[in-house]
Amino acid sequence: MKKRVTTLIICLLTVSINAQDNTKKVKDYSNNVKTLDSIIGSLYDVISGERGEARDWALFKHLFKPDAKLIPSGKDKKGVYKVRYMKPDDYIKNSGKWLVDNGFFEKEIFRKVDAFGHIAQVFSTYEAYKSEGDEEPFMRGINSIQLFYDGLRWWIVNIFWTQETEDQPMPNIYLPKQ
């Protein structure tokens, strides 16, 4: 009987310790989604990093409303404009390894916000670099980000973006004032 009680106590202690350890591992991302500034800053920060630097994909997923879409647009090989629809998990699967293997920093250089009530539309002009120390971007574009405020936090509902090209240069209204 003593052995059974001792074994039971050891099992309960082990379960209790493991449960405490698991709760400590869950990160608190609430500050990342409190304001429009914090959620957009977190979006850029979480995909950015030097070559070989892991990304915090749990934070990335936390930014998005369930069923949110990421929608890149641009010309295909035949020169026809297309869009592609992805969920956050699809983005991670399709781009996550490339971001780490190559290094990638996306920096917001201009923002235009239109908001009403609990919704916001943000045109966010970005520049992309392979390393934080690079002086010239290898790409620029605009992220059109739709967001929803549920009374407690902001959620990304969609990100629809396109890159600047020679035949589609960045309009001055979406660039910082010189």
Accessible surface in RSA format (square Angstrom, percent):
REM  Atomic radii and reference values for relative SASA: ProtOr
REM  Chains: A
REM  Algorithm: Lee & Richards
REM  Probe-radius: 1.40
REM  Slices: 20
REM RES _ NUM      All-atoms   Total-Side   Main-Chain    Non-polar    All polar
REM                ABS   REL    ABS   REL    ABS   REL    ABS   REL    ABS   REL
RES MET A   1   177.56  91.9 135.02  89.4  42.54 101.3 119.79 101.8  57.76  76.5
RES LYS A   2   178.66  87.2 172.15 105.6   6.51  15.5 117.38 105.7  61.28  65.3
RES LYS A   3   173.06  84.4 168.34 103.3   4.72  11.2 115.25 103.7  57.80  61.6
RES ARG A   4   184.69  77.5 177.43  90.4   7.26  17.3  57.83  79.0 126.86  76.9
RES VAL A   5    69.57  45.8  68.71  62.2   0.86   2.1  69.56  60.4   0.01   0.0
RES THR A   6    72.15  51.3  70.86  71.8   1.29   3.1  49.59  66.6  22.57  34.1
RES THR A   7    78.67  56.0  77.21  78.3   1.46   3.5  54.70  73.5  23.97  36.2
RES LEU A   8   104.50  58.2 101.54  72.6   2.96   7.5 104.25  73.2   0.25   0.7
RES ILE A   9    89.74  51.1  89.22  66.5   0.52   1.3  89.74  64.6   0.00   0.0
RES ILE A  10   102.08  58.1 101.38  75.5   0.71   1.7 101.95  73.4   0.13   0.4
RES CYS A  11    64.53  48.8  61.57  68.7   2.96   7.0  19.99  50.6  44.54  48.0
RES LEU A  12   109.48  61.0 105.41  75.4   4.06  10.2 105.86  74.3   3.61   9.7
RES LEU A  13   102.07  56.8 101.74  72.8   0.33   0.8 102.04  71.7   0.03   0.1
RES THR A  14    67.78  48.2  64.92  65.8   2.86   6.8  50.55  67.9  17.23  26.0
RES VAL A  15    99.26  65.3  97.76  88.5   1.49   3.6  98.50  85.6   0.75   2.0
RES SER A  16    49.68  42.0  42.28  56.4   7.40  17.1  26.55  56.5  23.13  32.4
RES ILE A  17    97.22  55.3  97.22  72.4   0.00   0.0  97.22  70.0   0.00   0.0
RES ASN A  18    77.04  53.1  76.32  73.7   0.72   1.7  18.96  45.6  58.08  56.1
RES ALA A  19    51.95  47.8  45.06  69.5   6.90  15.7  50.85  71.6   1.10   2.9
RES GLN A  20   102.90  57.5 100.67  73.6   2.23   5.3  30.96  65.9  71.94  54.6
RES ASP A  21    57.24  40.1  55.67  55.4   1.58   3.7  12.32  29.0  44.93  44.8
RES ASN A  22    87.42  60.3  84.65  81.8   2.77   6.7  23.58  56.8  63.83  61.7
RES THR A  23    98.77  70.3  83.52  84.7  15.25  36.4  73.40  98.6  25.37  38.4
RES LYS A  24   163.41  79.7 129.30  79.3  34.11  81.2  89.85  80.9  73.57  78.4
RES LYS A  25   152.27  74.3 127.13  78.0  25.13  59.8  87.82  79.0  64.44  68.6
RES VAL A  26   116.01  76.3  94.86  85.9  21.15  51.0 100.07  86.9  15.94  43.2
RES LYS A  27   132.29  64.5 113.46  69.6  18.83  44.8  77.96  70.2  54.33  57.9
RES ASP A  28   118.84  83.2  85.58  85.2  33.27  78.7  43.63 102.7  75.22  75.0
RES TYR A  29    29.39  13.7  25.81  14.7   3.58   9.3  23.50  17.7   5.89   7.3
RES SER A  30    51.33  43.4  47.22  63.0   4.10   9.5  38.66  82.3  12.66  17.7
RES ASN A  31   100.40  69.2  92.49  89.4   7.91  19.1  28.76  69.2  71.65  69.3
RES ASN A  32    38.14  26.3  36.00  34.8   2.14   5.2   2.36   5.7  35.78  34.6
RES VAL A  33     2.82   1.9   2.82   2.6   0.00   0.0   2.82   2.5   0.00   0.0
RES LYS A  34   121.25  59.2 108.68  66.7  12.58  29.9  62.40  56.2  58.86  62.7
RES THR A  35    69.84  49.7  67.95  68.9   1.89   4.5  65.49  88.0   4.36   6.6
RES LEU A  36    32.41  18.0  29.49  21.1   2.91   7.3  29.49  20.7   2.91   7.8
RES ASP A  37    96.19  67.4  89.29  88.9   6.90  16.3  28.50  67.1  67.69  67.5
RES SER A  38    31.13  26.3  19.86  26.5  11.26  25.9  29.98  63.8   1.15   1.6
RES ILE A  39     0.00   0.0   0.00   0.0   0.00   0.0   0.00   0.0   0.00   0.0
RES ILE A  40     0.25   0.1   0.25   0.2   0.00   0.0   0.25   0.2   0.00   0.0
RES GLY A  41    28.14  34.7   0.00   N/A  28.14  34.7  28.10  77.1   0.03   0.1
RES SER A  42     9.13   7.7   5.44   7.3   3.69   8.5   2.22   4.7   6.90   9.7
RES LEU A  43     8.72   4.9   8.72   6.2   0.00   0.0   8.72   6.1   0.00   0.0
RES TYR A  44    11.24   5.2  10.92   6.2   0.32   0.8  11.14   8.4   0.10   0.1
RES ASP A  45   105.46  73.9  92.74  92.3  12.72  30.1  25.97  61.1  79.48  79.3
RES VAL A  46     8.91   5.9   0.79   0.7   8.13  19.6   7.93   6.9   0.99   2.7
RES ILE A  47    10.50   6.0  10.50   7.8   0.00   0.0  10.50   7.6   0.00   0.0
RES SER A  48    16.16  13.7   8.49  11.3   7.67  17.7   7.99  17.0   8.17  11.4
RES GLY A  49     0.41   0.5   0.00   N/A   0.41   0.5   0.41   1.1   0.00   0.0
RES GLU A  50    63.53  36.5  63.53  48.1   0.00   0.0  42.34  81.9  21.19  17.3
RES ARG A  51   173.40  72.8 152.69  77.8  20.71  49.3  56.52  77.2 116.88  70.8
RES GLY A  52    58.37  72.0   0.00   N/A  58.37  72.0  30.27  83.1  28.10  62.9
RES GLU A  53    86.67  49.8  79.15  59.9   7.52  17.9  35.34  68.4  51.33  41.9
RES ALA A  54    87.56  80.5  64.87 100.1  22.68  51.6  67.27  94.7  20.28  53.7
RES ARG A  55    18.68   7.8   1.52   0.8  17.16  40.9   4.96   6.8  13.72   8.3
RES ASP A  56    45.84  32.1  34.32  34.2  11.51  27.2  28.43  66.9  17.41  17.4
RES TRP A  57    51.31  20.6  47.85  23.2   3.47   8.1  36.08  19.2  15.23  24.7
RES ALA A  58    62.16  57.1  47.45  73.2  14.70  33.5  53.32  75.1   8.84  23.4
RES LEU A  59    18.55  10.3  18.55  13.3   0.00   0.0  18.55  13.0   0.00   0.0
RES PHE A  60     1.18   0.6   1.18   0.7   0.00   0.0   1.18   0.7   0.00   0.0
RES LYS A  61    99.94  48.8  90.94  55.8   9.00  21.4  42.69  38.4  57.24  61.0
RES HIS A  62    61.72  33.7  52.57  36.5   9.14  23.4  41.96  43.2  19.75  23.0
RES LEU A  63     0.00   0.0   0.00   0.0   0.00   0.0   0.00   0.0   0.00   0.0
RES PHE A  64     8.43   4.2   1.96   1.2   6.47  16.8   1.96   1.2   6.47  18.5
RES LYS A  65    70.06  34.2  68.56  42.1   1.50   3.6  37.25  33.5  32.81  34.9
RES PRO A  66   100.75  73.4  79.30  72.3  21.45  78.0  91.11  75.2   9.64  59.9
RES ASP A  67   113.28  79.3  91.98  91.6  21.29  50.3  26.98  63.5  86.30  86.1
RES ALA A  68     2.31   2.1   0.00   0.0   2.31   5.3   2.24   3.2   0.08   0.2
RES LYS A  69    61.53  30.0  61.53  37.8   0.00   0.0  46.86  42.2  14.67  15.6
RES LEU A  70     4.86   2.7   4.86   3.5   0.00   0.0   4.86   3.4   0.00   0.0
RES ILE A  71    20.50  11.7  20.50  15.3   0.00   0.0  20.50  14.8   0.00   0.0
RES PRO A  72    20.02  14.6  18.14  16.5   1.88   6.8  18.38  15.2   1.65  10.2
RES SER A  73    30.00  25.3  15.93  21.3  14.07  32.4  13.09  27.9  16.90  23.7
RES GLY A  74    26.02  32.1   0.00   N/A  26.02  32.1  21.03  57.7   4.99  11.2
RES LYS A  75   102.75  50.1  68.79  42.2  33.97  80.9  36.16  32.5  66.60  70.9
RES ASP A  76    51.92  36.4  33.77  33.6  18.14  42.9  34.13  80.3  17.79  17.7
RES LYS A  77   218.18 106.4 175.78 107.9  42.39 100.9 127.95 115.2  90.23  96.1
RES LYS A  78   183.99  89.8 148.74  91.3  35.25  83.9 101.13  91.0  82.86  88.3
RES GLY A  79    38.15  47.0   0.00   N/A  38.15  47.0  20.72  56.9  17.42  39.0
RES VAL A  80    77.91  51.3  73.83  66.8   4.09   9.8  77.91  67.7   0.00   0.0
RES TYR A  81   119.89  56.0 100.30  57.1  19.59  51.0  91.46  68.7  28.44  35.1
RES LYS A  82   114.43  55.8 105.84  64.9   8.60  20.5  56.45  50.8  57.99  61.8
RES VAL A  83    68.48  45.1  44.57  40.4  23.91  57.6  46.18  40.1  22.29  60.5
RES ARG A  84   127.91  53.7 124.34  63.4   3.57   8.5  65.25  89.2  62.66  38.0
RES TYR A  85   139.60  65.2 114.85  65.3  24.75  64.4  78.69  59.1  60.90  75.1
RES MET A  86     7.36   3.8   6.32   4.2   1.03   2.5   7.01   6.0   0.34   0.5
RES LYS A  87   100.72  49.1 100.72  61.8   0.00   0.0  51.39  46.3  49.34  52.6
RES PRO A  88    18.12  13.2  18.12  16.5   0.00   0.0  18.12  15.0   0.00   0.0
RES ASP A  89    82.05  57.5  76.67  76.3   5.38  12.7  29.64  69.8  52.41  52.3
RES ASP A  90    55.77  39.1  55.30  55.0   0.47   1.1   7.55  17.8  48.22  48.1
RES TYR A  91    22.58  10.5  22.58  12.8   0.00   0.0  10.32   7.8  12.26  15.1
RES ILE A  92    32.20  18.3  28.41  21.2   3.79   9.1  28.41  20.5   3.79  10.3
RES LYS A  93   169.71  82.8 139.73  85.7  29.97  71.4  92.18  83.0  77.53  82.6
RES ASN A  94    82.31  56.8  49.46  47.8  32.85  79.1  17.33  41.7  64.98  62.8
RES SER A  95    27.67  23.4  26.51  35.4   1.16   2.7   7.12  15.2  20.55  28.8
RES GLY A  96     4.88   6.0   0.00   N/A   4.88   6.0   4.67  12.8   0.22   0.5
RES LYS A  97   152.17  74.2 141.06  86.5  11.11  26.5 119.15 107.2  33.02  35.2
RES TRP A  98   109.85  44.1 104.77  50.7   5.09  11.9  85.79  45.7  24.06  39.0
RES LEU A  99     5.07   2.8   5.07   3.6   0.00   0.0   5.07   3.6   0.00   0.0
RES VAL A 100    37.20  24.5  37.16  33.6   0.04   0.1  37.16  32.3   0.04   0.1
RES ASP A 101    69.40  48.6  53.24  53.0  16.16  38.2  23.52  55.4  45.88  45.8
RES ASN A 102    40.70  28.1  39.19  37.9   1.51   3.6   0.48   1.1  40.22  38.9
RES GLY A 103     0.09   0.1   0.00   N/A   0.09   0.1   0.09   0.2   0.00   0.0
RES PHE A 104    12.44   6.2  12.44   7.7   0.00   0.0  12.44   7.5   0.00   0.0
RES PHE A 105    21.49  10.8  21.49  13.3   0.00   0.0  21.49  13.0   0.00   0.0
RES GLU A 106    21.28  12.2  17.46  13.2   3.82   9.1   0.00   0.0  21.28  17.4
RES LYS A 107    74.26  36.2  70.39  43.2   3.87   9.2  51.12  46.0  23.14  24.6
RES GLU A 108    55.65  32.0  27.55  20.8  28.10  66.9  11.46  22.2  44.19  36.1
RES ILE A 109    45.17  25.7  24.77  18.5  20.40  49.2  32.78  23.6  12.38  33.6
RES PHE A 110    45.62  22.8  38.71  24.0   6.91  18.0  45.62  27.7   0.00   0.0
RES ARG A 111    66.31  27.8  42.52  21.7  23.79  56.6  20.22  27.6  46.09  27.9
RES LYS A 112    91.95  44.9  86.76  53.2   5.19  12.4  71.64  64.5  20.30  21.6
RES VAL A 113    63.23  41.6  35.88  32.5  27.35  65.9  35.88  31.2  27.35  74.2
RES ASP A 114    77.51  54.3  71.18  70.8   6.33  15.0  29.51  69.5  48.00  47.9
RES ALA A 115    69.23  63.7  28.78  44.4  40.45  92.0  32.67  46.0  36.57  96.9
RES PHE A 116   170.96  85.5 165.11 102.3   5.85  15.2 169.69 102.9   1.27   3.6
RES GLY A 117    69.17  85.3   0.00   N/A  69.17  85.3  35.79  98.2  33.38  74.8
RES HIS A 118   101.02  55.2  99.20  68.9   1.82   4.7  61.91  63.8  39.11  45.5
RES ILE A 119    92.55  52.7  92.55  69.0   0.00   0.0  92.55  66.6   0.00   0.0
RES ALA A 120     5.01   4.6   0.00   0.0   5.01  11.4   2.36   3.3   2.64   7.0
RES GLN A 121    50.75  28.4  49.56  36.2   1.19   2.8  44.43  94.6   6.31   4.8
RES VAL A 122     0.00   0.0   0.00   0.0   0.00   0.0   0.00   0.0   0.00   0.0
RES PHE A 123    64.18  32.1  63.43  39.3   0.74   1.9  63.43  38.5   0.74   2.1
RES SER A 124     0.00   0.0   0.00   0.0   0.00   0.0   0.00   0.0   0.00   0.0
RES THR A 125     0.25   0.2   0.25   0.3   0.00   0.0   0.00   0.0   0.25   0.4
RES TYR A 126     2.46   1.1   2.46   1.4   0.00   0.0   0.31   0.2   2.15   2.6
RES GLU A 127    28.74  16.5  28.74  21.7   0.00   0.0   0.00   0.0  28.74  23.5
RES ALA A 128     0.00   0.0   0.00   0.0   0.00   0.0   0.00   0.0   0.00   0.0
RES TYR A 129    19.41   9.1  18.99  10.8   0.42   1.1   3.02   2.3  16.39  20.2
RES LYS A 130    87.92  42.9  85.01  52.2   2.92   6.9  38.92  35.0  49.01  52.2
RES SER A 131    35.57  30.1  35.57  47.5   0.00   0.0  20.48  43.6  15.09  21.1
RES GLU A 132   103.52  59.4  93.57  70.8   9.95  23.7  19.97  38.6  83.54  68.2
RES GLY A 133    65.15  80.3   0.00   N/A  65.15  80.3  41.25 113.2  23.91  53.5
RES ASP A 134    56.30  39.4  41.68  41.5  14.63  34.6  13.23  31.1  43.07  43.0
RES GLU A 135   160.00  91.9 131.37  99.4  28.63  68.2  49.04  94.9 110.96  90.6
RES GLU A 136   140.05  80.4 126.96  96.1  13.09  31.2  57.78 111.8  82.28  67.2
RES PRO A 137    37.81  27.6  18.90  17.2  18.91  68.7  18.90  15.6  18.91 117.5
RES PHE A 138    93.50  46.8  55.47  34.4  38.03  99.0  65.80  39.9  27.70  79.3
RES MET A 139    38.45  19.9  27.75  18.4  10.70  25.5  31.73  27.0   6.72   8.9
RES ARG A 140    60.98  25.6  58.40  29.8   2.58   6.1  10.82  14.8  50.15  30.4
RES GLY A 141     0.54   0.7   0.00   N/A   0.54   0.7   0.54   1.5   0.00   0.0
RES ILE A 142    21.01  12.0  19.22  14.3   1.79   4.3  19.22  13.8   1.79   4.9
RES ASN A 143     7.51   5.2   7.51   7.3   0.00   0.0   0.09   0.2   7.42   7.2
RES SER A 144    11.75   9.9  11.75  15.7   0.00   0.0   6.10  13.0   5.65   7.9
RES ILE A 145     0.00   0.0   0.00   0.0   0.00   0.0   0.00   0.0   0.00   0.0
RES GLN A 146    52.55  29.4  52.55  38.4   0.00   0.0  37.63  80.1  14.92  11.3
RES LEU A 147     3.50   1.9   0.00   0.0   3.50   8.8   0.00   0.0   3.50   9.4
RES PHE A 148    56.61  28.3  56.61  35.1   0.00   0.0  56.61  34.3   0.00   0.0
RES TYR A 149    70.57  32.9  67.58  38.5   2.98   7.8  39.94  30.0  30.63  37.8
RES ASP A 150    61.16  42.8  30.20  30.1  30.96  73.2  20.45  48.1  40.71  40.6
RES GLY A 151    48.79  60.2   0.00   N/A  48.79  60.2  27.48  75.4  21.31  47.7
RES LEU A 152   154.13  85.8 130.87  93.6  23.26  58.5 133.94  94.1  20.19  54.3
RES ARG A 153    25.78  10.8  25.78  13.1   0.00   0.0  23.12  31.6   2.67   1.6
RES TRP A 154    29.45  11.8  29.45  14.3   0.00   0.0  20.49  10.9   8.96  14.5
RES TRP A 155    44.58  17.9  44.58  21.6   0.00   0.0  44.58  23.8   0.00   0.0
RES ILE A 156     0.00   0.0   0.00   0.0   0.00   0.0   0.00   0.0   0.00   0.0
RES VAL A 157    51.86  34.1  51.56  46.7   0.30   0.7  51.56  44.8   0.30   0.8
RES ASN A 158    40.39  27.9  40.39  39.0   0.00   0.0   1.39   3.4  39.00  37.7
RES ILE A 159     6.30   3.6   6.30   4.7   0.00   0.0   6.30   4.5   0.00   0.0
RES PHE A 160    88.29  44.2  86.61  53.6   1.68   4.4  86.65  52.5   1.64   4.7
RES TRP A 161    43.81  17.6  40.20  19.5   3.60   8.5  27.39  14.6  16.41  26.6
RES THR A 162    42.79  30.4  42.49  43.1   0.30   0.7  37.59  50.5   5.19   7.9
RES GLN A 163    81.85  45.8  79.30  58.0   2.55   6.1  10.86  23.1  70.99  53.8
RES GLU A 164    51.47  29.5  30.87  23.4  20.60  49.0  13.34  25.8  38.13  31.1
RES THR A 165    63.14  44.9  51.29  52.0  11.85  28.2  61.23  82.2   1.91   2.9
RES GLU A 166   182.88 105.0 148.79 112.6  34.08  81.1  68.30 132.1 114.57  93.5
RES ASP A 167    97.62  68.4  61.06  60.8  36.57  86.5  48.96 115.2  48.67  48.5
RES GLN A 168    64.48  36.1  60.30  44.1   4.19  10.0  32.44  69.1  32.04  24.3
RES PRO A 169    89.57  65.3  81.10  73.9   8.47  30.8  81.20  67.0   8.38  52.1
RES MET A 170    18.14   9.4   4.63   3.1  13.51  32.2   5.16   4.4  12.98  17.2
RES PRO A 171    65.44  47.7  54.04  49.3  11.40  41.4  65.44  54.0   0.00   0.0
RES ASN A 172   123.92  85.5 112.42 108.6  11.50  27.7  31.63  76.1  92.29  89.2
RES ILE A 173   112.84  64.2 106.59  79.4   6.25  15.1 107.70  77.6   5.14  13.9
RES TYR A 174    38.63  18.0  38.63  22.0   0.00   0.0  11.64   8.7  27.00  33.3
RES LEU A 175    26.71  14.9  26.31  18.8   0.41   1.0  26.31  18.5   0.41   1.1
RES PRO A 176    53.21  38.8  46.71  42.6   6.51  23.6  49.32  40.7   3.90  24.2
RES LYS A 177   160.56  78.3 131.58  80.7  28.98  69.0 116.55 104.9  44.01  46.9
RES GLN A 178   207.45 116.0 134.30  98.2  73.15 174.2  91.52 194.8 115.93  87.9
END  Absolute sums over single chains surface
CHAIN  1 A    11725.5       9883.4       1842.1       7098.4       4627.1
END  Absolute sums over all chains
TOTAL         11725.5       9883.4       1842.1       7098.4       4627.1
